[in-house]
Amino acid sequence: MNIEYLRNFVKLANYKSFSELARDLPISQSTLSHQISQLEKEFGVILINRSTKKFELTEAGAIFLEYTRKIIELFDTCVEEISKYKDVSYEEIVISASTTPGSHILPRDIADYRDKNPNVTFKIKINNSQESIENIIKNVADFAGIGNFINYNRDDFDFIKIGEDQLKFICSPKHKLLKSANNLVSFSELVKFPFIWREKGSGMRNAFEQQFPDYKRLKVKLEMNDNDSIISAVSESNYISIMSEIMANKAEKAGLIRTLEIKGAPVIVKRDLFFIKLKGKELSKIKADFWEYISNKTKIHE
């Protein structure tokens, strides 16, 4: 019995989709299907009802899921206990994070921790805030870095504030809006130009909708789920968009875009950035140590 097959069965029960789980795992959908078939062959029962379009466990599958979770928990506990007798313990930490915390805040702390703990490897998945939260709920990531809790209850999570951010309007360095030396424009002028929107599930978009009700006046013409694509689209067109100040400042220094200040609204949107995990989730010694490390680093920077 392969423990990884069991892990993937539990993940599949959470995802309720072979294709969606395969997309987030380093294996193909056919390999995942083969693993489940092998489990069914080994136990001599059908675990998943394949006769309906809707994902559905059989009665045997539901029982198998209950015991599989216990087996995995026991196996992981066993590995942790046995590792105490090894000279070095190796472990992978998976983090799902939105762009700002995942690409601009967490990497420096991860690199520092990795230097001190070469036995630990990291995998960072860049997703939007909603997908990152879903990944820790589905147990395909240990931690998440987010810019917004979206529609989730923050009381369901343990979280560490790892930074603050503002959103800025951006445009091309050659845009018609750039008439004043300090890039100060009125919102009535701004809304005359086409706007690029982030996808639903983006923490940036969610914060913008919550804190800036005038967003409804913007002429939304495009929707993109990647900040680099937005920068590229804005830099050579008359489109405008919004972006994290951290990313916008770097793109502006590179000469790709310009940030805009809105008359009467020096701060458009301000948000906190968080490092989170499921509340009450038991962590291995290494993962608990990394969580504590991030917490302590944050206290130092306060």
C-alpha positions in Angstrom: 0.0 0.0 0.0 1.5 3.3 -1.2 1.1 6.2 1.3 1.2 8.8 -1.4 -1.7 7.0 -3.2 -3.7 7.4 0.1 -2.7 11.0 0.4 -3.9 11.7 -3.1 -7.2 9.9 -2.5 -7.9 12.2 0.5 -7.0 15.2 -1.6 -9.3 14.0 -4.4 -12.2 13.6 -1.9 -11.6 17.3 -1.0 -11.3 18.5 -4.6 -14.0 16.3 -6.0 -12.4 16.5 -9.4 -9.6 14.5 -11.0 -8.6 17.3 -13.4 -8.5 20.1 -10.8 -6.4 18.0 -8.4 -4.0 16.9 -11.2 -3.5 20.6 -12.1 -2.2 21.3 -8.6 -0.1 18.1 -8.3 3.1 17.3 -10.1 1.4 14.3 -11.8 -0.9 13.9 -14.8 -4.6 13.1 -14.6 -4.0 9.7 -16.0 -1.4 8.9 -13.3 -3.8 10.1 -10.6 -6.6 7.9 -12.1 -4.2 4.9 -12.2 -3.3 5.4 -8.5 -7.0 5.3 -7.5 -7.5 2.2 -9.7 -4.6 0.5 -8.0 -6.2 1.2 -4.6 -9.5 -0.2 -5.8 -7.7 -3.3 -7.1 -5.8 -3.8 -3.9 -8.9 -3.6 -1.7 -11.2 -5.3 -4.2 -13.9 -2.6 -4.1 -15.0 0.5 -6.1 -14.2 3.7 -4.2 -15.5 6.3 -6.6 -18.8 6.1 -8.6 -17.7 6.8 -12.2 -21.2 6.3 -13.7 -22.3 9.8 -12.9 -20.9 13.2 -14.0 -20.9 14.4 -10.4 -18.0 13.3 -8.3 -19.3 10.8 -5.8 -17.7 8.3 -3.3 -19.3 4.9 -3.0 -20.3 3.6 0.4 -17.0 1.7 0.5 -15.2 4.8 -0.6 -16.7 6.9 2.3 -15.5 4.3 4.8 -12.1 4.0 3.1 -11.8 7.8 3.3 -12.5 7.8 7.1 -9.8 5.2 7.8 -7.3 6.6 5.3 -7.3 9.9 7.1 -6.4 8.1 10.3 -3.7 6.0 8.6 -2.1 9.1 7.2 -2.2 10.8 10.6 -0.6 7.8 12.2 2.0 7.5 9.5 3.0 11.1 9.8 3.2 10.9 13.6 5.3 7.8 13.2 7.7 9.5 10.8 8.1 12.4 13.1 8.8 10.2 16.1 11.3 8.1 14.2 13.0 11.2 12.8 14.1 12.1 16.3 16.6 9.2 16.0 18.1 10.5 12.8 20.9 13.0 12.6 19.0 15.2 10.2 15.3 15.5 9.4 14.3 16.5 5.9 11.0 18.1 5.0 9.2 20.1 2.3 7.1 23.2 3.2 4.5 24.2 0.6 3.2 27.8 0.6 0.4 29.1 -1.6 0.6 32.9 -1.9 -0.8 35.8 -3.8 1.7 37.9 -5.8 2.7 40.6 -3.3 3.4 38.3 -0.3 4.6 35.4 -2.4 7.0 37.3 -4.7 8.0 40.4 -2.7 7.8 39.7 1.0 8.1 36.0 2.0 11.0 35.1 -0.3 13.6 37.0 1.8 12.5 35.3 5.0 12.3 31.9 3.3 15.9 32.3 1.9 17.1 33.3 5.3 15.4 30.3 7.0 16.7 27.9 4.3 20.3 29.1 4.9 20.0 28.2 8.5 18.1 24.9 7.8 19.5 23.3 4.7 17.4 20.2 5.4 14.2 22.1 4.6 13.0 22.7 1.0 10.2 25.1 0.0 7.7 25.1 -2.8 5.9 28.4 -3.4 2.7 28.4 -5.5 1.7 31.8 -6.8 -2.1 32.0 -6.8 -4.6 34.7 -5.9 -5.8 35.1 -2.3 -8.9 33.0 -2.7 -7.1 30.1 -4.4 -4.4 30.3 -1.7 -6.9 30.0 1.1 -8.6 27.1 -0.7 -5.3 25.3 -1.1 -4.7 25.2 2.7 -8.3 24.1 3.3 -7.8 21.3 0.7 -4.5 20.4 2.4 -2.4 20.9 -0.7 -0.4 23.7 1.0 0.8 24.1 4.5 0.6 27.9 4.7 -0.7 30.7 2.6 0.3 34.3 2.0 -2.7 36.5 1.3 -3.8 40.1 0.8 -7.4 39.6 1.8 -9.5 36.9 3.5 -12.1 37.4 0.7 -15.4 35.9 2.0 -13.7 33.6 4.5 -14.0 34.0 8.2 -10.6 35.0 9.6 -11.5 33.4 12.9 -11.1 30.0 11.1 -7.4 30.7 10.7 -4.3 31.5 12.6 -2.6 34.5 11.0 0.5 36.7 11.2 0.5 40.2 9.8 3.6 40.3 7.6 3.2 43.7 6.0 1.1 46.6 4.8 0.3 47.7 1.3 -1.5 50.4 -0.6 -3.0 50.2 -4.1 -2.1 52.7 -6.7 -3.6 53.6 -10.1 -1.1 53.1 -12.9 -0.7 54.2 -16.5 1.8 54.3 -19.4 4.7 56.7 -19.0 3.4 58.3 -22.2 -0.3 58.5 -21.1 -2.4 61.6 -21.7 -3.2 61.8 -18.0 0.4 62.8 -17.2 -0.1 66.6 -17.5 1.1 67.7 -14.0 4.6 67.2 -12.6 3.4 65.3 -9.6 1.1 63.0 -11.6 -2.0 64.4 -9.8 -5.3 63.7 -11.7 -9.0 64.0 -11.0 -11.0 60.9 -10.9 -13.4 62.3 -13.4 -10.5 62.4 -15.9 -9.4 59.0 -15.0 -12.7 57.3 -15.7 -12.5 58.4 -19.4 -10.0 55.7 -20.1 -10.3 51.9 -20.3 -9.6 50.0 -17.2 -7.9 46.6 -16.7 -9.5 44.6 -13.8 -8.0 41.7 -11.8 -9.9 38.4 -11.7 -12.4 37.5 -9.1 -10.7 35.9 -6.1 -7.9 38.5 -6.2 -7.2 40.0 -2.8 -6.3 43.3 -4.6 -9.7 43.4 -6.4 -11.6 42.5 -3.2 -10.0 45.2 -1.2 -10.5 47.7 -4.0 -14.3 46.9 -4.1 -14.6 47.2 -0.4 -12.7 50.4 0.2 -13.2 52.4 -3.0 -17.0 52.4 -4.0 -16.3 54.7 -6.9 -14.7 51.7 -8.7 -18.1 51.2 -10.3 -17.6 54.3 -12.5 -14.5 52.7 -14.1 -14.7 51.5 -17.7 -13.7 47.9 -17.3 -12.6 46.5 -20.7 -10.1 43.8 -19.8 -9.7 41.3 -17.0 -6.3 39.7 -16.2 -5.0 37.4 -13.5 -1.3 38.2 -13.7 0.3 41.5 -12.6 3.1 41.3 -15.2 0.6 41.0 -17.9 -1.2 44.1 -16.6 2.0 46.0 -16.5 2.8 45.0 -20.1 -0.7 45.9 -21.3 -0.7 49.3 -19.5 2.9 50.3 -20.5 2.2 50.6 -24.2 -1.5 51.7 -24.3 -4.0 54.2 -23.0 -5.4 51.6 -20.5 -5.2 52.2 -16.7 -5.2 49.8 -13.8 -4.5 49.4 -10.1 -1.6 47.7 -8.5 0.1 47.0 -5.3 2.4 50.0 -4.4 5.2 47.5 -3.8 5.0 46.2 -7.3 4.1 49.5 -8.9 7.2 51.3 -7.5 9.5 48.6 -8.9 7.8 48.8 -12.3 8.0 52.6 -12.2 11.7 52.6 -11.4 12.2 50.3 -14.5 10.4 52.9 -16.6 7.5 50.6 -17.5 4.6 52.5 -15.9 3.8 55.6 -13.9 1.8 55.8 -10.7 -1.1 58.3 -10.4 -2.3 60.4 -7.4 -6.0 61.1 -7.3 -7.2 64.5 -6.2 -8.9 64.3 -2.9 -7.9 60.7 -2.4 -4.2 60.5 -1.4 -4.8 57.0 -0.1 -7.1 54.9 -2.4 -6.9 51.5 -0.6 -4.8 50.3 2.3 -4.6 46.7 3.3 -2.7 44.3 5.5 -0.9 41.3 4.2 -1.0 38.0 6.2 0.7 34.6 6.5 -1.9 32.1 7.5 -2.7 28.5 8.4 -5.8 26.6 9.4 -6.7 27.2 13.0 -5.8 24.3 15.2 -3.9 22.4 12.5 -1.2 20.2 14.0 2.2 21.0 12.5 5.3 18.9 12.3 8.2 20.2 14.4 9.9 21.8 11.4 6.7 23.5 10.1 5.9 24.7 13.6 9.4 26.1 13.9 9.0 27.9 10.5 5.7 29.4 11.7 7.4 30.7 14.8 10.3 32.0 12.8 7.9 34.1 10.6 6.1 35.3 13.7 9.4 36.4 15.3 10.7 38.1 12.1 7.5 40.1 12.0 7.9 41.3 15.6 11.4 42.4 14.8 10.2 44.6 11.9 7.4 46.2 14.0 
